[in-house]
Amino acid sequence: MDKVSVKALLYVLSIYLFAFLAGYLISNLLDNNFEHNAQNISKTYISFNTFLKIFFNNIKVFIIILTGFFLLKIPTVINLVSNGSTLGFFLGGISLDKLIDVLPPLLIHGIPEITGFIIAAYLVFLGKEKFIENKKFNFNLLLFGILIIFIAAFLETYISPIFI
């Protein structure tokens, strides 16, 4: 694990988890109650067009996170806080009996999607010097992040709706 900067990874994960917990707690304090309605997903959702929309939207987020490399990490931190708190707020507003219906489709695509975003944020938090030190490894990590985003979009379009 000599090529991976534990410090950068801990920064990224700490920001995301802190935002997630804050969103979760705020949602509980406000006593939110989100309803899960499977009728919202139609057969037209599962299409190549939907896949492209999701993939390009996630790539935009990936690129926005990477712009933090040049902009003092500000877009990266904003995105980590925004995504973490939104997920926490959403999950905090779902009752425990409904959680079993919501978690499987969310986790199927959410784990790889969030992992892809964490990879992008990690590369930003490495900084220029550390990125260049292990240029080949980090460039491959960047490509791996894009691949994970691609897989997440596929899962979100074609697999997650099966579990809704």
N, C-alpha and C positions, 0 to 999 in steps of 0.2 A: 504494500500500500504506500510505497515511497513516492509514487507519482501523484497520488491523491492528497490534496491539502485538507487535512482534517479541520483545521481552523476555518477555512472558507466554507466547508460543508456544514460545520456547526453554526456559523452565522446564518446561512441560508435557511437551514432547518429550524433554527430558533425563531427567526422572524416569522416564518410560515406558521409554525405551531402556536406562537404567541397570538398571532392574528386569528387563527382558528379558534383558540380558546376564548379570546375576547368576543368574537362573533357568537360563539355558542352561549356564553354567559349572558350577553346582551339579549339574545333571543329568548332565553329562559326568563330573564328579569322582566321583559316586556310581555311575557306569557303568550308568545306567538303560537299559532296553531295552523300549520300548513296542511292542506288537504291534498291527498294523492288521488289523482283522477286518471285512470288508465285510458279513458275514452279520448284523451287529447292526442294520442298517437294513432295516426291513420296509416293505411297501407302505402300511401303516397310518400310517407316519410322515409321509408326504406327504399332509397334509390341512389344511383350513382351521383345524381345532382346534389342530393343531401350530403353524401360523402365528401364531394368537392367543397361544398360550402363549409362544412365542419373542419376539414383539413386546412383550407386556406385561412379560416378564422384562427385556428390554433397556431398556424405558422406565423400569422401576424402577431399574435401574443408572444410567441417565441422570439421573434425579431425585436419586438418592443423591449422584452427583457434584456436581450443582447445589447440594445442601445445604451444600457447602463454602463457598458464598457467604456463609452466615450463621454457619458454625461454624469459622472460622479456617482454612479450606481443608483441615482434617484429613480429612474423609471423601473428599475429592477425591484427596489424596495417597495415602491408604490404597488407594483403588480403582485408581489408576494403578499403584502398586507391585504390588498383587495381580494385576491383569490382565496386566501386563507380565511379571512373574516366572512366572506360570502358563503363559503362552504359550511363554516361553523354556524353561522346564523340560520342557514337552511336546515341543517341537521338538528339544531337546537329547537326548531319549531315543529319537529315531527314527533308525534306521540310514539311511545315505545311499541305499541301494537302495530302501528303503520310502518315502523322502521324496517321490519323484516321484508316489507314489500318494496321499499325504496332502495335499501342498501345494495342488493345484488346487481341491478342494472347500473347503479351509480359506481360501484366498485369495479365492475368489469372494464369500463373505459376510463374511470377516474384515476385509478392507480397508475396506468402507463402515461396518461396525460399529465398528471401532476409530476410524475418522475421526469418527463421530458422538460417541463418548465423548471424543475429543480436543477436539472443538468445545465440549462442555459444560465440560470442564476448563479450556480456554482462557478461556471467559467468566468462570469463577470466579477465575482468576488475574489477570484484568483489574482486578478490584477495583471497588468501587461507583462511585468518581469517574469512572474511565475508561469504565465501562459506560454511565453517564449521559451522558457527553460525546457519544457516538455511539449514542444510545439506539435510533434506528430501525435502523441497520445491525446492531447487536448483537442486537436482537430478531429481525430477519430471519435472522441467523445461528443463533439459537436454534431458530427454526422449520425452518431448513434442516437442522440437526442431527437434529431429530425425523423429518424426511422421510428422511434417510439411514438412520436406525435402522429405519424402516418398510421401506425398500428392502432393507436387510440381512436383515431377518426374512423377507421374501419370497424372497430368494435362498437363504437357509439352508434354507427349507422346500421350495422347489420346484426349485431349480437345482442346489445343491450335491450332493444325493443322486444325481443323474444321474452324477456323476463319481466316485462311490464304488464 
